[in-house]
Amino acid sequence: MRVLSLNVWGGTLHDELLDYLKAVDADAYCLQEVSRSHGSRSEWLTYRDGDVELNQRADLFGELRAALPGHDGYFCPTARGELHDGQGLQPQEFGLATFVRSTVPVIGSALEFVHGAFSPHSFGDHPRSRNAHAIRVFDYPTGKTLTVVQLHGLREEDGKSDSPTRDAQTDALVALIGRVAHPEDALVVCGDLNVLPDSRLFSTLGRLGLVDLVTTRGFTDTRTSHYRKGNRFADYLLVSTGTPVADFQVVEQPEVSDHRPLLLTVT
C-alpha cells in the first residue's frame, strides 16, 4: 500500500498539484491545508492575515475529488472564514482531507480536535484549532490492517518549540490513536506537524513504538524552493516498529506546494 502525506498549500500550485496526485496513484492520501467552498463566484480566493496574503483555490476539495475518481474522499474542516474574491467576501471551510482507494475498505475511523474546537464564523486567533483524522483499513492482498492518522500541527506565533499547548495536542493525538488502532495493526502517523526534530512529541509517540522516517533516514529538508524562510523541517511520517517499509521518499520533484510530499510504501 502507498500512503502519501502532503500540505497542499491551499492549491496555490493547482495544476502541478493535481497532475502529481493523479500520477502518484496512492492508496491513501493524507492532505493538509485543503479548502472547500460552495457556490463560489471565483475559482481563486485571497486569504489575508496581517501581512500574509495568499491566493488559493476556492474549492480545492471538490477539485481533488474530481481528480481522484477511484477514491473515497473525507473532508475534515477546522474552521469556516471569509476570503476575498475581488467582488467581496466569500465563506470558505479549511482543514484536512483524506482520500482512500475505493477498493480498500475503511473498517474504522475517528475525527477529533486535538486543539481547540470547530470555528464556524472565523478562522480565529492563533494558535488556531487543529483536528486529526484516523482511518483503519484492510488490505485484501496481504490480509493485514493498517491504521493511518494525519494531522496539521498547531502553529504558535513564537515558533515551533515545545510548549504546554503542543504537549496537550500530543496527548489528544495519543488518545485518538488508542481509540482506532488495534495492537496488531501497522500504524502510520503523518502530516505537517509544525514541530522541530527534537520535539517531545517524538519521545511521546515513541512510547507507542513509533519512529519518524524523515529524521532517522537522514532527510534534512521537507520544504520546496517556494518556502523562503529558515528551518526546513515541517513534515514528518512515523511508522510503528515492525511495519514492513518497502520504500520511503521525501519527494523533491516535482514541486507541487511549499512542502514536499512524503511517500511511503508498505508491504
C-alpha positions in Angstrom: 0.0 0.0 0.0 1.1 3.5 -0.8 0.4 6.4 1.6 1.1 10.0 0.7 1.2 12.9 3.1 1.3 16.5 1.9 0.4 20.0 2.9 -1.2 21.2 -0.3 -0.8 24.9 0.4 -4.4 25.7 -0.4 -3.9 24.6 -4.0 -1.6 27.5 -4.8 0.3 25.4 -7.4 -3.0 24.0 -8.6 -2.2 22.4 -12.0 1.1 20.9 -10.8 -0.6 19.5 -7.7 -3.4 17.8 -9.4 -1.2 16.3 -12.1 1.1 14.9 -9.4 -1.6 13.5 -7.2 -3.2 11.7 -10.1 0.2 10.3 -11.3 1.4 9.0 -7.9 -1.7 6.8 -7.6 -1.5 6.3 -3.8 -3.9 4.1 -1.9 -4.3 6.7 0.8 -3.8 10.5 0.5 -3.4 12.5 3.7 -3.7 16.2 2.8 -3.4 19.3 4.9 -4.5 22.9 4.2 -7.4 21.9 2.0 -10.1 24.4 1.2 -13.8 23.9 0.4 -16.4 26.5 -0.8 -19.9 26.0 -2.0 -21.1 28.2 -5.0 -18.0 30.4 -5.1 -18.1 33.2 -7.7 -14.4 32.6 -8.5 -12.1 29.7 -8.7 -9.5 31.6 -6.7 -9.9 33.4 -3.4 -7.4 35.6 -1.5 -6.6 34.8 2.2 -5.4 37.7 4.2 -4.0 37.6 7.8 -2.0 40.6 8.8 0.9 40.9 6.4 0.2 37.5 4.9 -1.6 37.3 1.6 -2.1 34.0 -0.3 -4.1 33.1 -3.3 -5.7 29.7 -3.0 -8.4 27.6 -4.7 -11.9 28.3 -3.7 -13.0 24.6 -3.7 -9.9 22.5 -3.7 -11.6 19.6 -2.1 -14.1 19.4 -5.0 -11.3 19.5 -7.5 -9.4 16.8 -5.6 -12.5 14.6 -5.6 -12.9 15.0 -9.4 -9.2 14.3 -9.9 -9.3 11.1 -7.8 -12.5 9.4 -9.0 -11.3 5.9 -7.8 -11.0 7.2 -4.2 -13.5 8.0 -1.4 -12.9 11.4 0.0 -13.3 12.7 3.6 -13.2 16.4 4.3 -12.4 17.4 7.9 -12.8 21.2 8.4 -11.3 23.1 11.4 -12.9 26.4 10.6 -15.0 28.5 8.3 -13.9 32.0 7.5 -14.2 34.7 4.8 -11.8 35.3 1.9 -11.7 37.9 -0.8 -12.8 37.2 -4.4 -12.4 40.6 -6.0 -16.1 41.5 -5.5 -16.4 41.0 -1.8 -16.1 38.3 0.8 -16.7 34.6 0.2 -17.1 32.0 3.0 -14.7 29.0 2.9 -14.0 26.0 5.0 -10.5 24.9 5.7 -8.9 21.7 7.1 -7.8 18.2 6.3 -8.8 15.8 3.5 -8.2 12.1 3.4 -8.7 10.1 0.2 -8.8 6.3 0.3 -8.9 4.0 -2.8 -12.4 2.7 -3.2 -11.3 -0.9 -3.3 -9.6 -0.5 0.1 -12.3 -0.9 2.9 -12.2 1.5 5.8 -13.1 -0.6 8.8 -12.6 2.1 11.5 -12.3 5.8 11.7 -12.3 8.7 14.1 -12.1 12.5 13.7 -11.3 14.6 16.8 -10.0 18.1 17.6 -6.6 17.9 19.2 -6.5 21.6 19.9 -9.5 23.9 20.2 -12.8 23.3 18.6 -14.6 24.0 15.3 -14.8 27.7 14.5 -17.9 28.3 12.3 -17.7 32.1 11.9 -14.0 32.9 11.5 -10.6 31.3 11.3 -9.9 32.7 14.8 -6.8 33.8 16.7 -3.5 31.9 16.7 -2.9 29.2 17.7 -5.9 28.1 15.7 -7.9 25.0 16.1 -6.5 21.7 14.8 -8.0 18.3 14.2 -6.7 14.8 13.4 -8.2 12.1 11.3 -7.6 8.4 11.8 -8.6 5.6 9.5 -8.2 1.9 9.8 -8.1 0.0 6.5 -7.9 -3.6 5.5 -5.5 -4.7 2.7 -7.0 -7.6 0.8 -3.8 -8.8 -0.9 -1.8 -9.1 2.3 -4.7 -9.7 4.8 -3.3 -7.1 7.1 -4.8 -4.0 8.7 -3.2 -0.5 8.6 -4.1 2.5 10.7 -3.2 5.9 9.3 -3.5 9.1 11.3 -2.9 12.5 9.9 -2.9 16.0 11.4 -1.8 19.5 10.8 0.0 20.5 13.9 -0.9 23.8 15.6 1.0 26.9 14.7 2.2 29.2 17.5 3.4 32.7 16.7 6.6 32.3 18.7 7.8 29.3 16.6 7.9 25.5 16.6 9.5 24.9 20.0 7.8 22.7 22.6 5.1 24.3 24.7 2.3 23.1 27.1 -0.2 23.7 24.3 1.8 21.4 22.0 2.1 18.8 24.8 -1.7 18.8 25.2 -2.1 18.4 21.4 0.2 15.3 21.6 -1.8 13.9 24.5 -5.0 14.3 22.5 -3.4 12.7 19.5 -2.3 9.7 21.5 -5.8 9.3 22.9 -7.2 9.3 19.3 -4.7 6.7 18.2 -5.8 4.5 21.1 -9.4 4.6 20.0 -8.8 3.4 16.5 -5.6 1.4 16.2 -5.5 -2.3 17.2 -2.4 -3.9 18.7 -1.9 -6.0 15.5 -2.1 -3.0 13.1 0.7 -1.4 11.2 0.5 2.2 12.3 1.4 5.4 10.4 1.2 9.0 11.8 1.9 11.7 9.4 1.4 15.4 8.4 2.7 18.9 8.7 3.4 18.6 12.4 4.9 22.1 12.9 7.5 20.9 15.4 11.3 20.7 15.5 13.1 17.3 15.2 13.9 17.4 19.0 10.3 17.9 20.0 8.9 16.0 22.9 6.2 14.8 20.5 8.6 12.2 19.1 9.5 10.7 22.5 5.8 10.5 23.5 4.9 8.8 20.2 8.0 6.6 20.6 6.3 5.0 23.7 3.7 3.7 21.2 6.5 2.2 19.2 6.5 4.9 16.5 9.7 6.0 14.7 10.0 9.0 12.4 11.3 8.1 8.9 12.3 11.7 7.9 14.9 12.3 10.6 16.1 8.7 11.1 16.7 8.3 7.4 18.9 11.4 7.0 16.4 13.8 5.4 17.0 17.4 6.4 14.6 19.3 4.3 10.8 18.9 3.8 10.2 22.3 2.1 10.5 23.3 -1.5 12.0 26.4 -3.2 8.7 28.2 -2.7 9.4 28.4 1.1 12.0 31.1 1.7 12.3 31.1 5.5 14.8 29.2 7.6 14.2 25.9 9.4 13.4 23.4 6.7 11.7 20.8 8.9 7.9 20.8 9.0 6.6 17.4 7.8 7.1 14.0 9.3 5.9 10.4 8.9 6.2 7.9 11.7 5.7 4.2 11.5 5.3 1.6 14.2 8.0 -0.9 14.9 7.7 -3.9 12.7 5.8 -2.1 9.9 7.2 -3.6 6.7 8.5 -0.4 4.9 9.3 -1.2 1.3 10.2 2.4 0.4 10.1 5.9 1.8 10.7 9.2 -0.1 10.7 12.9 0.6 9.9 13.9 -2.9 12.0 16.8 -4.2 10.5 17.0 -7.7 8.0 17.9 -9.0 7.4 20.9 -6.7 3.6 21.0 -6.1 3.5 23.1 -2.8 5.8 24.9 -0.5 6.0 21.4 1.3 7.5 18.3 -0.2 5.3 15.1 -0.4 6.1 12.2 1.9 5.5 8.9 0.1 5.5 5.6 2.0 5.1 2.1 0.6 4.4 -0.8 3.0 4.1 -4.4 2.2 
